[in-house]
């Protein structure tokens, strides 16, 4: 499938030199003199290398044909992260470089989408939100109900993020893994 460069957005995957590249950043520039252009920052999903590329707005780009499969995270052996296809029970392994920032959010039995390009796993799509227990945070400050000063909290998977001051250790919270932000408390 082909798209115009002016329609490219962050998160799209396009084909450059025969390999899939994810759009990390894009900006549409219309200078006072000269033609408009699209400045992008891309990551080659096969090699992991990031680079910048400039397109003309009417350049035709090929959108990558990615297949998504439902998988379940099983375990890490220190070098590879192992996943199982929930329909066929087929197992695959991916390394830290393939997973990027998503690796720190993986926990046993987590259901996720793995992206495949020509039968090769190239990345993961984490859920929009995850429910996790806080294992360590500062105690609740008396009278701190709705303050703008958040405090750090460590989650059961080892990730540290900022939470409101009324959150306590042992509480379950909902977080957005893509931007590493607290969403809300989870009532059991």
N, C-alpha and C positions, 0 to 999 in steps of 0.2 A: 504494500500500500504506500502511496506517495503523498507527501504533504508539502506545503510551501513553508519555507524557513520562517516566514512571519507568523505562522500558526504554531511553532514549536514552543513548548512550555516546560518548566521545571518538572522533572520526573519522567518525561518522554524518553523512549529508547529508540535511537535511530541507527542506521547502518552507515559507517564511515570506513572506507577501504575494506569492505567485506566483513567488518567485525561490528558487533553491537556496542553502542556507546550511550550511556545514560546522560541526560542533560542535567547538570548540577546547578547551573546558573544561566540566566540569559537576560540580556538587556537590548532593547530596541533603541538605537541611536539615530537621531535625525539631526545631523549637524547643520549649521547655517549655510555652509558651503559644501558642496559635494553630495554624493548620493547617500541615502539612508543605509544602515547595515544592522545586522543582528550579531552581537558579541555573545559568545557562549563559552561556558566551561563544561567540558565533557569528561567522562571517565570511561575508558575502554573496559568493558565488562569481562573480557577474556584475559587481559594482562593486568588490570587494576591501575594502569597509568592514567593520570589526569592531564588534560591539556586544554588550551584555549583555541577556539576557531571562530573565524568571522565569516558570516554568510550575507549574501545580498537578500533582501526580503522576498524576491521572486524565485530564489533558488529552489529547486525541487529536491526533496530529501526522501529517502526510503525509510519508512517506519519499520522497526524490527518486529518480526513475527515471533513473539514469545509465547510459550505455552506455560500455563500455570497449573501446578499439580498440588493437591492437598497432601501435606506431609505432617508427620508427627516427629518432634525432636526426641531422640532417644538418650544419647549420652555423648560425652567428649572423652577421647582417650589421651588428651594432652596435645595432640597434633591435629587431629581431625574431629569434626563434629558429625555425628551420625544421625540420619533421618530415615523414616520409613514411610513409604507410600501407603496411605490408609485404605486404598482400594485393592492394591495388588500385593501388599506386604513386601514389595521390593525395597531394598535398602541402598542408600547412597551416602557418600561422605563428602564433606566440604571443609576446606581449611579456613583459618582466620581471615586471610586476605580476601577470599571469596565472599565472606559474610560481612566484613567491615564492621561498622558500629553495631550491627544487629546481633553480633555474637554475645555481647554482654547481657542481652535480654533473654537468651535461650535458657529454658528450664525443662527438665524431663516432662514428657507428656504434653508439651505445648504444641497446639495445632497451628500450623502456618502454611503459607503458600510459597512454594519454591518455583522460581522462574527458570525455564529451560530454553536454551537457544540451540537448535539443531541437536537435540538430545543431550546437551551438556548443561549441567546446573550452573547458573551464573549469579544467582542472588536470591534473596528472600524478601517476602513482603510480610512484615510483622502485623499483628492485629492493630486496629485503631486504638485499643486500650487493653491494659493488662491489670488484673487485680493481684496485688502483692502485699505481704505483711512487712511492717516496719520492724527491723531487728534492733536498731539503735538510733536514738535521737535524744536531744536535751529534754529535761522534764518540762511539763506544762508550767508556764508562768501565770501566777495568780492574776486574774482579771484580763488575761490575753484571750479575747474571744474573736475579735475581727481586727487584727492589726496588719499593717503593711509590711512588717518586718518578719519575713519567713526564716525558718531555721533549717539547717541541713538534717537529713534523715537517710540512714542506710537501709536499703530494702533487702529482702531475703536472698536475692540474686547477687548482692554485693554492690549494686549501683547506688550512688549517693545523689540525691536531688533535694530541692528545697520544698518544704511543706509549710502550711500555716502553723502558727505557734500553739494552737490548741490540740494538735495531733500528738498522740502518745505512742510509746513502744508497744508492740503487740497488735496495734490496730491494722486493719486491712484497708488499703487505699487503692483507688483506680488511678493509673498513670497513662500518659500518652508516650509510648516508647520512641516515636519518631522525633519529638522535640524535647523529650525527657522532662515533662512537666506533670505536676500534680493536677488531677482533675477533681476528685471528690473522695469522701469517705465511702466505704462499702459497708452496708448494713447486712449482717448475716441473717 
